[in-house]
Amino acid sequence: MSTTRVRTRRWTRSEYERLIDRGLFREDERLELLDGLLVVKEPQGDPHAAAVDLVVAALRAAFGTGWLVRAHAPLALGLRSRPEPDVSVVYGSPRDYRRAAPTEAVLVVEVSQTSLAFDRRRKASIYARAGIPDYWIVNLVERVLEVHHDPIPLEPPRRGWAYGSVQTLQPGGSVTPLAVAAVPSPSPTS
């Protein structure tokens, strides 16, 4: 008996964006393009939505003017990915992204309950490969914040990318986004 290998096709980001522009997906369809594959996003429960709102509020206060904190908005990462993270922080204003999604972010946050393993592996690899320096996972299962820094390629290269530093913060812990920590404090005047 012979077996036939199933062939699959990966989409490019530009092909996916053309499908969106032509209205091939319903408005309520929650999809994202990850490494060329169309992935259906999980529905959000109340704890997830509340966590996203809290993260957005905290990051807007931390970053201030000149930064845009976006919720559920796409990032154009490489040729084959257009993820829609729960929260991302990019430089600029909403007008800067009227015609095209940002291609860079200084921080991406995923709120995870049912997608924890996926967010730790697949999403982390995509964000690390894109050079996003700061990736956080709000882990609703264990009630911790997982902070990922230092994107690195894995060996052999076919294994993808990861973050070299992962820190877990318990409730009550604090963290400063790398982009905020990089801004020098004003010197006191005498």
C-alpha contacts under 8 A as a table, 3 or more apart, distances in Angstrom:
res1	aa1	res2	aa2	distance
10	R	35	D	7.53
10	R	36	G	4.34
10	R	37	L	5.69
10	R	80	R	7.88
11	W	15	E	6.32
11	W	16	Y	6.52
11	W	33	L	7.94
11	W	36	G	4.46
11	W	37	L	6.40
11	W	38	L	7.95
11	W	80	R	6.52
12	T	15	E	5.22
12	T	16	Y	6.27
12	T	36	G	5.77
12	T	79	L	5.71
12	T	80	R	4.57
12	T	81	S	7.48
13	R	16	Y	5.09
13	R	17	E	6.10
13	R	33	L	7.22
13	R	36	G	7.33
13	R	76	A	7.47
13	R	78	G	7.73
13	R	79	L	5.44
13	R	80	R	4.79
13	R	81	S	5.85
13	R	82	R	6.39
14	S	17	E	5.04
14	S	18	R	6.21
14	S	79	L	7.56
15	E	18	R	5.14
15	E	19	L	6.39
16	Y	19	L	5.09
16	Y	20	I	6.37
16	Y	33	L	7.46
17	E	20	I	5.02
17	E	21	D	6.14
18	R	21	D	4.96
18	R	22	R	6.13
19	L	22	R	5.17
19	L	23	G	6.39
19	L	24	L	5.51
19	L	25	F	7.42
20	I	23	G	5.20
20	I	24	L	5.99
20	I	25	F	6.31
21	D	24	L	7.80
23	G	26	R	7.09
25	F	29	E	6.44
26	R	29	E	5.19
29	E	40	V	7.98
30	R	40	V	5.92
30	R	41	K	5.35
30	R	42	E	7.83
31	L	38	L	6.43
31	L	39	V	5.57
31	L	40	V	4.69
31	L	41	K	5.66
32	E	38	L	5.80
32	E	39	V	5.41
32	E	40	V	6.70
32	E	41	K	7.10
32	E	81	S	7.89
32	E	82	R	6.01
32	E	83	P	5.10
32	E	84	E	6.17
33	L	36	G	5.86
33	L	37	L	5.49
33	L	38	L	4.75
33	L	39	V	6.19
33	L	80	R	6.97
33	L	81	S	5.01
33	L	82	R	4.85
33	L	83	P	5.78
34	L	37	L	5.26
34	L	38	L	6.50
34	L	39	V	6.84
34	L	80	R	6.60
34	L	81	S	4.57
34	L	82	R	6.33
34	L	83	P	6.22
34	L	126	I	7.58
35	D	80	R	4.99
35	D	81	S	5.20
35	D	126	I	7.54
36	G	80	R	4.63
36	G	81	S	6.16
42	E	114	T	7.92
42	E	115	S	7.87
44	Q	48	H	5.79
44	Q	49	A	6.36
45	G	48	H	5.35
45	G	49	A	6.32
46	D	49	A	5.11
46	D	50	A	6.06
47	P	50	A	5.17
47	P	51	A	6.11
47	P	140	L	7.98
48	H	51	A	5.17
48	H	52	V	6.29
48	H	111	V	6.38
48	H	112	S	7.54
48	H	113	Q	7.62
48	H	140	L	7.78
49	A	52	V	5.17
49	A	53	D	6.31
50	A	53	D	5.11
50	A	54	L	6.23
51	A	54	L	5.09
51	A	55	V	6.14
51	A	111	V	7.00
51	A	138	V	7.82
52	V	55	V	5.15
52	V	56	V	6.13
52	V	71	A	7.49
52	V	86	D	6.55
52	V	87	V	7.01
52	V	111	V	6.80
53	D	56	V	5.18
53	D	57	A	6.24
54	L	57	A	5.22
54	L	58	A	6.19
55	V	58	A	5.17
55	V	59	L	6.05
55	V	87	V	7.57
56	V	59	L	5.27
56	V	60	R	6.07
56	V	69	V	6.53
56	V	70	R	7.54
56	V	71	A	7.19
56	V	87	V	6.82
57	A	60	R	5.28
57	A	61	A	6.38
58	A	61	A	5.27
58	A	62	A	6.23
59	L	62	A	4.87
59	L	63	F	5.92
59	L	69	V	6.90
60	R	63	F	5.42
60	R	64	G	5.77
60	R	68	L	7.77
60	R	69	V	6.17
61	A	64	G	5.74
62	A	180	V	7.16
63	F	66	G	7.99
63	F	67	W	6.21
63	F	180	V	6.37
64	G	67	W	6.30
66	G	91	Y	6.18
66	G	92	G	5.37
66	G	93	S	6.95
67	W	89	V	6.78
67	W	90	V	5.87
67	W	91	Y	4.57
67	W	92	G	5.29
67	W	93	S	6.84
68	L	89	V	5.67
68	L	90	V	5.31
68	L	91	Y	5.91
68	L	92	G	5.85
68	L	93	S	5.71
68	L	94	P	7.08
69	V	87	V	6.95
69	V	88	S	5.83
69	V	89	V	4.56
69	V	90	V	6.62
70	R	73	A	6.03
70	R	87	V	5.52
70	R	88	S	5.25
70	R	89	V	6.25
70	R	90	V	7.86
71	A	85	P	7.24
71	A	86	D	5.38
71	A	87	V	4.46
71	A	88	S	6.57
72	H	84	E	5.30
72	H	85	P	5.54
72	H	86	D	4.77
72	H	87	V	6.14
73	A	84	E	5.13
73	A	85	P	6.70
73	A	86	D	7.62
73	A	87	V	7.64
73	A	88	S	7.76
74	P	82	R	6.00
74	P	83	P	5.60
74	P	84	E	4.25
74	P	85	P	7.01
74	P	101	A	6.03
74	P	102	P	7.61
75	L	82	R	5.40
75	L	83	P	5.76
75	L	84	E	6.33
75	L	85	P	7.92
75	L	101	A	5.39
75	L	102	P	5.29
75	L	103	T	5.87
75	L	104	E	7.30
75	L	105	A	7.97
76	A	81	S	6.45
76	A	82	R	4.84
76	A	83	P	7.34
76	A	101	A	5.63
76	A	102	P	5.89
76	A	103	T	4.76
76	A	104	E	7.73
77	L	80	R	7.22
77	L	81	S	5.22
77	L	82	R	5.85
77	L	83	P	7.68
77	L	103	T	5.58
77	L	104	E	7.36
77	L	130	A	6.05
78	G	81	S	6.00
78	G	103	T	7.87
78	G	130	A	6.89
81	S	126	I	7.71
85	P	88	S	6.44
85	P	108	V	6.66
85	P	109	V	6.51
85	P	110	E	5.85
86	D	108	V	7.83
86	D	109	V	6.02
86	D	110	E	5.09
86	D	111	V	6.41
87	V	108	V	5.84
87	V	109	V	4.99
87	V	110	E	6.60
88	S	105	A	6.54
88	S	106	V	7.74
88	S	107	L	5.68
88	S	108	V	4.39
88	S	109	V	6.16
89	V	105	A	5.63
89	V	106	V	5.83
89	V	107	L	5.22
89	V	108	V	6.50
90	V	102	P	7.26
90	V	104	E	6.78
90	V	105	A	4.67
90	V	106	V	6.03
90	V	107	L	7.51
91	Y	105	A	7.44
91	Y	106	V	7.98
92	G	96	D	6.34
93	S	96	D	5.50
93	S	97	Y	7.53
94	P	97	Y	5.63
94	P	98	R	6.85
95	R	98	R	5.38
96	D	99	R	7.90
97	Y	100	A	5.21
97	Y	101	A	5.51
97	Y	102	P	6.46
98	R	101	A	7.66
102	P	105	A	7.30
104	E	130	A	7.62
104	E	132	I	7.08
105	A	108	V	6.86
105	A	132	I	5.97
106	V	132	I	5.80
106	V	133	P	6.11
106	V	134	D	6.25
106	V	178	L	7.85
106	V	179	A	6.38
107	L	132	I	6.52
107	L	133	P	6.75
107	L	134	D	4.72
107	L	135	Y	5.72
107	L	136	W	7.65
107	L	177	P	7.31
107	L	179	A	7.93
108	V	127	Y	7.96
108	V	132	I	7.50
108	V	134	D	6.54
108	V	135	Y	4.97
108	V	136	W	6.33
109	V	135	Y	5.87
109	V	136	W	4.71
109	V	137	I	5.70
109	V	138	V	7.24
110	E	119	D	7.18
110	E	136	W	6.46
110	E	137	I	4.96
110	E	138	V	6.25
111	V	137	I	5.76
111	V	138	V	4.61
111	V	139	N	6.34
111	V	140	L	7.14
112	S	115	S	5.47
112	S	116	L	5.06
112	S	119	D	7.21
112	S	137	I	6.61
112	S	138	V	5.96
112	S	139	N	5.17
112	S	140	L	5.90
112	S	141	V	7.60
113	Q	116	L	5.81
113	Q	139	N	6.44
113	Q	140	L	5.26
113	Q	141	V	5.63
115	S	118	F	5.29
115	S	119	D	6.00
116	L	119	D	5.15
116	L	120	R	6.12
116	L	139	N	7.12
117	A	120	R	5.11
117	A	121	R	6.22
118	F	121	R	5.34
118	F	122	R	5.40
118	F	123	K	6.51
119	D	122	R	5.94
119	D	123	K	4.76
119	D	124	A	6.16
119	D	137	I	7.59
120	R	123	K	6.40
120	R	124	A	5.50
120	R	137	I	7.85
121	R	124	A	5.28
121	R	125	S	6.05
121	R	162	A	7.81
122	R	125	S	5.20
122	R	126	I	6.37
123	K	126	I	5.10
123	K	127	Y	6.13
124	A	127	Y	5.21
124	A	128	A	5.90
124	A	135	Y	7.42
124	A	161	W	7.66
124	A	162	A	6.11
124	A	163	Y	7.27
125	S	128	A	5.15
125	S	129	R	6.01
125	S	160	G	6.15
125	S	161	W	4.60
125	S	162	A	5.04
125	S	163	Y	7.84
126	I	129	R	5.24
126	I	130	A	6.28
126	I	161	W	7.21
127	Y	130	A	5.10
127	Y	131	G	6.49
127	Y	132	I	5.54
127	Y	135	Y	7.44
128	A	131	G	5.10
128	A	132	I	5.67
128	A	133	P	7.27
128	A	150	D	7.95
128	A	151	P	4.65
128	A	152	I	6.82
128	A	161	W	5.76
128	A	162	A	5.64
128	A	163	Y	6.28
129	R	132	I	7.64
129	R	151	P	7.01
129	R	152	I	7.67
129	R	153	P	7.35
129	R	160	G	7.53
129	R	161	W	5.54
129	R	162	A	7.63
131	G	151	P	6.29
132	I	135	Y	7.03
132	I	151	P	7.28
133	P	149	H	5.68
133	P	150	D	5.95
133	P	151	P	6.40
133	P	178	L	7.55
134	D	147	V	7.37
134	D	148	H	5.98
134	D	149	H	5.18
134	D	150	D	7.63
134	D	177	P	7.05
134	D	178	L	6.55
135	Y	147	V	6.15
135	Y	148	H	4.99
135	Y	149	H	6.60
136	W	145	L	6.84
136	W	146	E	5.55
136	W	147	V	4.62
136	W	148	H	5.90
137	I	145	L	5.80
137	I	146	E	4.98
137	I	147	V	6.63
138	V	143	R	7.54
138	V	144	V	6.39
138	V	145	L	4.77
138	V	146	E	6.46
139	N	142	E	5.82
139	N	143	R	5.52
139	N	144	V	5.32
139	N	145	L	5.84
139	N	146	E	6.99
140	L	143	R	4.79
140	L	144	V	6.97
143	R	170	Q	7.31
143	R	171	P	6.96
144	V	168	T	6.55
144	V	169	L	5.64
144	V	170	Q	5.00
144	V	171	P	6.15
145	L	168	T	5.71
145	L	169	L	5.07
145	L	170	Q	6.71
145	L	171	P	7.88
146	E	166	V	6.72
146	E	167	Q	5.77
146	E	168	T	4.56
146	E	169	L	6.37
147	V	165	S	7.98
147	V	166	V	5.53
147	V	167	Q	5.08
147	V	168	T	6.22
147	V	169	L	7.63
148	H	163	Y	5.82
148	H	164	G	7.59
148	H	165	S	5.67
148	H	166	V	4.51
148	H	167	Q	6.57
149	H	163	Y	5.61
149	H	164	G	6.40
149	H	165	S	5.07
149	H	166	V	6.47
150	D	163	Y	5.28
150	D	164	G	5.16
150	D	165	S	5.98
151	P	161	W	7.01
151	P	162	A	5.75
151	P	163	Y	4.35
151	P	164	G	6.03
152	I	161	W	5.73
152	I	162	A	5.54
152	I	163	Y	5.74
152	I	164	G	6.08
153	P	157	P	6.47
153	P	160	G	6.16
153	P	161	W	4.34
153	P	162	A	6.36
154	L	157	P	5.58
154	L	158	R	7.72
154	L	159	R	5.75
154	L	160	G	5.60
154	L	161	W	5.22
154	L	162	A	6.66
155	E	158	R	7.35
155	E	159	R	6.46
155	E	160	G	7.97
156	P	159	R	5.89
157	P	160	G	5.85
157	P	161	W	7.94
163	Y	166	V	6.89
169	L	173	G	5.59
169	L	174	S	7.35
170	Q	173	G	5.56
176	T	180	V	6.63
176	T	181	A	6.22
177	P	180	V	5.32
177	P	181	A	6.23
178	L	181	A	5.00
178	L	182	A	6.11
179	A	182	A	5.21
179	A	183	V	6.91
180	V	183	V	5.57
181	A	184	P	7.51
